[in-house]
Amino acid sequence: MKNWTKLDLFYIGQSKKHQIFRAKKWSRDLEKILKKPIYDENYDQIGQVKDIFGPIERPFISIKTISNQEFDSNAILNLYAKIT
């Protein structure tokens, strides 16, 4: 899948409006996902990146999800972004 990037994230929890994830691995190239849609393993859109914040090496990612999706903190999540 050209231009698809698998995001190495784990789920932290929910804020008032967004789901919060933490990057396991990060590179400055991944900053391009800001304001981009996020997709699940079936390539169905689940939301959009609203903010990237925190430490440069392993930042937090705030995602506004579509239709109140819930995440299990123990589940392995395969999330993807399309970087052009």
C-alpha positions as CSV (number, residue, x, y, z in Angstrom):
1,M,0.0,0.0,0.0
2,K,1.8,3.0,-1.3
3,N,1.7,6.1,1.0
4,W,0.1,4.2,3.9
5,T,2.0,4.5,7.1
6,K,1.4,2.1,10.0
7,L,1.4,4.1,13.3
8,D,3.1,2.4,16.2
9,L,0.8,3.8,19.0
10,F,-0.7,2.5,22.2
11,Y,-3.9,3.7,23.7
12,I,-3.7,5.9,26.9
13,G,-7.3,7.0,27.5
14,Q,-9.9,9.5,26.7
15,S,-10.0,13.2,27.3
16,K,-13.2,15.2,27.1
17,K,-13.3,15.2,23.3
18,H,-10.5,13.0,22.0
19,Q,-8.8,9.7,22.3
20,I,-5.2,9.9,23.5
21,F,-2.4,7.6,22.2
22,R,1.3,7.5,22.8
23,A,3.9,6.8,20.1
24,K,6.1,3.7,20.7
25,K,8.4,4.8,17.8
26,W,8.5,8.3,16.2
27,S,10.3,10.1,13.5
28,R,10.0,13.7,12.4
29,D,8.5,12.6,9.1
30,L,5.4,11.4,11.0
31,E,4.6,15.0,11.9
32,K,2.8,15.0,8.5
33,I,-0.1,13.1,10.1
34,L,-1.3,16.2,11.9
35,K,-4.9,17.1,10.8
36,K,-4.9,13.9,8.6
37,P,-7.5,11.1,8.8
38,I,-6.7,7.9,10.7
39,Y,-7.8,4.5,9.5
40,D,-8.1,1.0,11.1
41,E,-6.8,-2.3,9.9
42,N,-9.7,-2.5,7.4
43,Y,-8.7,0.9,6.0
44,D,-12.0,2.4,7.3
45,Q,-11.6,5.9,8.6
46,I,-12.0,6.1,12.4
47,G,-11.1,9.7,13.0
48,Q,-8.6,12.6,12.5
49,V,-5.4,13.6,14.3
50,K,-6.1,16.8,16.2
51,D,-2.8,17.3,18.0
52,I,0.7,16.0,18.5
53,F,2.2,17.0,21.8
54,G,4.7,16.1,24.5
55,P,8.2,14.8,24.2
56,I,9.8,14.8,20.8
57,E,11.0,11.2,21.1
58,R,7.6,9.7,22.0
59,P,4.8,12.2,21.7
60,F,1.2,11.9,22.5
61,I,-1.3,11.8,19.7
62,S,-4.8,13.2,20.1
63,I,-7.4,11.7,17.7
64,K,-11.0,12.9,17.4
65,T,-12.9,9.7,16.5
66,I,-16.0,9.3,14.4
67,S,-19.1,8.2,16.3
68,N,-17.8,7.7,19.8
69,Q,-15.6,4.7,19.1
70,E,-14.2,2.9,22.2
71,F,-10.7,1.4,22.5
72,D,-9.5,-1.2,24.9
73,S,-6.2,-0.3,26.5
74,N,-5.1,-4.0,26.3
75,A,-5.9,-4.4,22.6
76,I,-3.3,-4.3,19.9
77,L,-4.3,-1.5,17.6
78,N,-3.3,-1.3,13.9
79,L,-3.8,2.3,12.9
80,Y,-2.8,3.9,9.7
81,A,-2.4,7.3,8.1
82,K,-2.1,8.1,4.4
83,I,0.9,10.5,4.0
84,T,1.2,12.1,0.6
